[in-house]
């Protein structure tokens, strides 16, 4: 009869397990940032090659919401997203989308006073969201022309970022780029593994031939 002896875990194993649990907990708490960081790494090369549109850090305007209204100069017309990481505002975006209520921000042209329609963005974080902006997009508006605009919003201890929307309507391009990059990566790994197997097989086959020749000589 054999007796199994209990071995207490090593100190390094215990510390390693604790560190792993801490890393996983932090990743869950910062899931949005993790998703955007992974997306930035995946789409970095296609963006540099000009295949995908890219939002640079200099294109992002971060505003302190304690001061309202905010006046911002826009260099170009087009669609923009409002990002925030404030939990209350993130929850409010979901409620506004469900109730079809009016958004909490009003955008007006500083020269003409014309109000620009603002819509609610209730989706979650996507890999192609800008890592230079906090949180995720919750509002969107389209400017008819560049110039000065006033952004009236509730005053609170939070920040929001105005980011050019380079992704709406182009989600399929990002998906194709991610799949193509993953396929290339898998192909490269398979090719390297195949070459290593061939290199390991050459000495073995040579040794086998040597043994066969030695036996034939006897």
C-alpha positions as CSV (number, residue, x, y, z in Angstrom):
1,X,0.0,0.0,0.0
2,X,1.3,3.4,-0.9
3,X,0.8,6.4,1.2
4,X,0.4,9.9,-0.4
5,X,2.4,12.6,1.4
6,X,0.9,16.1,1.5
7,X,3.3,18.8,0.4
8,X,2.6,22.3,1.5
9,X,2.6,24.9,-1.4
10,X,5.8,26.8,-1.8
11,X,5.9,30.5,-0.9
12,X,6.7,31.5,-4.4
13,X,3.5,29.6,-5.6
14,X,1.4,31.4,-3.0
15,X,2.8,34.8,-3.9
16,X,2.4,34.1,-7.6
17,X,-1.2,33.1,-7.2
18,X,-2.0,36.2,-5.2
19,X,-0.3,38.4,-7.8
20,X,-2.3,36.7,-10.6
21,X,-5.6,37.2,-8.7
22,X,-4.7,40.9,-8.2
23,X,-3.9,41.4,-11.9
24,X,-7.2,39.7,-12.9
25,X,-9.1,41.8,-10.5
26,X,-7.5,45.0,-11.8
27,X,-8.2,43.9,-15.4
28,X,-11.9,43.4,-14.6
29,X,-12.2,46.8,-12.9
30,X,-10.4,48.4,-15.9
31,X,-12.0,46.3,-18.6
32,X,-12.8,49.2,-20.8
33,X,-9.2,50.4,-20.8
34,X,-7.9,46.9,-21.4
35,X,-10.2,46.5,-24.4
36,X,-9.1,49.8,-25.9
37,X,-5.4,49.1,-25.3
38,X,-5.7,45.7,-27.0
39,X,-7.5,47.3,-29.9
40,X,-4.9,50.0,-30.2
41,X,-2.2,47.3,-30.5
42,X,-4.1,45.3,-33.0
43,X,-5.0,48.3,-35.3
44,X,-1.6,50.1,-34.9
45,X,0.0,48.7,-38.0
46,X,-3.1,49.0,-40.3
47,X,-3.5,52.6,-39.2
48,X,0.1,53.4,-39.9
49,X,-0.2,51.9,-43.3
50,X,-3.3,54.1,-44.0
51,X,-5.7,51.2,-44.2
52,X,-7.7,52.3,-41.2
53,X,-8.6,55.9,-40.0
54,X,-6.6,57.0,-37.0
55,X,-7.5,59.4,-34.2
56,X,-4.3,61.0,-32.7
57,X,-3.9,62.3,-29.2
58,X,-3.7,65.8,-30.5
59,X,-7.2,65.4,-32.1
60,X,-8.7,64.8,-28.6
61,X,-9.9,67.7,-26.5
62,X,-10.4,67.0,-22.8
63,X,-12.7,69.4,-21.0
64,X,-13.3,70.0,-17.3
65,X,-17.0,69.7,-16.6
66,X,-16.9,71.9,-13.6
67,X,-16.9,74.9,-16.0
68,X,-20.0,75.3,-18.1
69,X,-20.5,76.3,-20.8
70,X,-17.3,75.2,-22.5
71,X,-16.2,77.0,-25.6
72,X,-14.2,74.9,-28.1
73,X,-12.8,75.7,-31.5
74,X,-13.3,72.9,-34.1
75,X,-10.9,72.9,-37.0
76,X,-13.1,70.8,-39.2
77,X,-16.7,69.8,-39.7
78,X,-18.1,66.3,-39.3
79,X,-19.3,63.9,-36.6
80,X,-17.8,63.9,-33.1
81,X,-18.2,61.7,-30.0
82,X,-18.3,62.8,-26.4
83,X,-16.3,60.4,-24.2
84,X,-16.5,60.1,-20.4
85,X,-15.6,57.7,-17.7
86,X,-18.0,59.1,-15.1
87,X,-20.2,56.3,-13.9
88,X,-23.2,58.5,-13.3
89,X,-23.1,59.9,-16.8
90,X,-22.5,56.4,-18.3
91,X,-25.7,55.2,-16.5
92,X,-27.6,58.3,-17.6
93,X,-26.7,57.5,-21.2
94,X,-28.4,54.1,-21.0
95,X,-31.5,55.6,-19.3
96,X,-31.7,58.4,-21.9
97,X,-31.5,55.9,-24.7
98,X,-34.2,53.8,-23.2
99,X,-36.6,56.7,-22.5
100,X,-35.7,58.7,-25.7
101,X,-35.2,61.8,-23.5
102,X,-33.2,64.8,-24.5
103,X,-29.4,64.6,-23.9
104,X,-27.9,66.6,-21.1
105,X,-25.6,68.6,-23.4
106,X,-26.5,71.5,-25.8
107,X,-24.1,72.4,-28.6
108,X,-24.5,75.8,-30.3
109,X,-22.6,77.7,-32.9
110,X,-20.9,80.7,-31.2
111,X,-21.4,82.9,-34.2
112,X,-24.9,82.1,-35.3
113,X,-26.4,80.6,-32.1
114,X,-27.9,77.7,-34.1
115,X,-28.2,74.6,-32.0
116,X,-26.6,71.4,-33.2
117,X,-28.6,68.2,-32.6
118,X,-27.0,65.8,-30.0
119,X,-27.8,62.1,-29.9
120,X,-27.2,59.4,-27.3
121,X,-24.7,56.6,-27.8
122,X,-25.7,53.7,-25.5
123,X,-23.2,51.0,-26.8
124,X,-20.4,49.6,-24.7
125,X,-16.6,50.0,-25.3
126,X,-15.3,48.8,-28.6
127,X,-11.7,47.9,-29.5
128,X,-11.5,50.7,-32.0
129,X,-12.5,53.4,-29.5
130,X,-9.8,56.0,-28.9
131,X,-7.4,55.1,-26.0
132,X,-6.6,58.8,-25.7
133,X,-10.0,59.6,-24.3
134,X,-11.4,58.4,-20.9
135,X,-14.2,55.9,-20.9
136,X,-16.4,55.4,-23.9
137,X,-18.6,57.6,-26.1
138,X,-22.0,58.5,-24.7
139,X,-23.1,61.4,-27.0
140,X,-22.6,62.3,-30.6
141,X,-23.1,65.4,-32.8
142,X,-22.4,66.5,-36.3
143,X,-21.0,70.0,-37.0
144,X,-22.0,71.5,-40.3
145,X,-18.9,73.7,-40.5
146,X,-15.7,74.4,-38.5
147,X,-15.6,77.3,-36.0
148,X,-16.3,78.2,-32.4
149,X,-19.0,76.3,-30.6
150,X,-20.4,76.4,-27.0
151,X,-21.1,73.2,-25.1
152,X,-23.5,73.7,-22.3
153,X,-23.6,70.8,-19.8
154,X,-24.2,70.1,-16.1
155,X,-21.4,71.2,-13.8
156,X,-19.8,68.3,-12.0
157,X,-16.4,67.0,-10.9
158,X,-15.7,65.0,-14.0
159,X,-14.1,65.2,-17.4
160,X,-15.3,64.6,-20.9
161,X,-13.4,64.4,-24.2
162,X,-14.4,65.5,-27.6
163,X,-13.2,63.0,-30.2
164,X,-13.6,63.0,-34.0
165,X,-15.7,60.0,-35.0
166,X,-13.7,58.1,-37.5
167,X,-15.4,54.7,-36.9
168,X,-19.2,55.0,-37.4
169,X,-20.1,53.2,-40.6
170,X,-16.6,51.7,-40.9
171,X,-17.0,48.9,-38.3
172,X,-16.7,46.3,-41.0
173,X,-13.3,47.6,-42.2
174,X,-12.0,47.3,-38.6
175,X,-13.3,43.7,-38.4
176,X,-11.8,42.7,-41.7
177,X,-8.4,44.2,-40.6
178,X,-8.5,42.4,-37.3
179,X,-9.3,39.0,-38.9
180,X,-6.6,39.5,-41.6
181,X,-4.0,40.4,-39.0
182,X,-5.0,37.4,-36.9
183,X,-4.7,35.1,-39.9
184,X,-1.3,36.5,-40.8
185,X,-0.1,36.0,-37.2
186,X,-1.4,32.4,-37.1
187,X,0.2,31.7,-40.5
188,X,3.6,33.1,-39.3
189,X,3.4,31.0,-36.1
190,X,2.5,27.8,-38.1
191,X,5.4,28.5,-40.6
192,X,7.9,29.0,-37.8
193,X,6.7,25.8,-36.0
194,X,7.0,23.8,-39.3
195,X,10.5,25.0,-39.9
196,X,11.5,24.0,-36.4
197,X,10.0,20.5,-36.9
198,X,12.0,20.1,-40.1
199,X,15.2,21.2,-38.4
200,X,14.7,18.7,-35.6
201,X,13.8,16.0,-38.1
202,X,17.0,16.3,-40.2
203,X,19.5,15.1,-37.5
204,X,17.2,12.2,-36.6
205,X,17.0,11.0,-40.2
206,X,20.7,11.4,-40.6
207,X,21.4,9.3,-37.5
208,X,18.9,6.6,-38.7
209,X,20.7,6.4,-42.1
210,X,24.0,6.0,-40.3
211,X,22.7,3.1,-38.2
212,X,21.3,1.4,-41.3
213,X,24.7,1.8,-43.1
214,X,26.5,0.4,-40.1
215,X,24.2,-2.6,-39.9
216,X,24.6,-3.2,-43.7
217,X,28.4,-3.2,-43.3
218,X,28.3,-5.9,-40.7
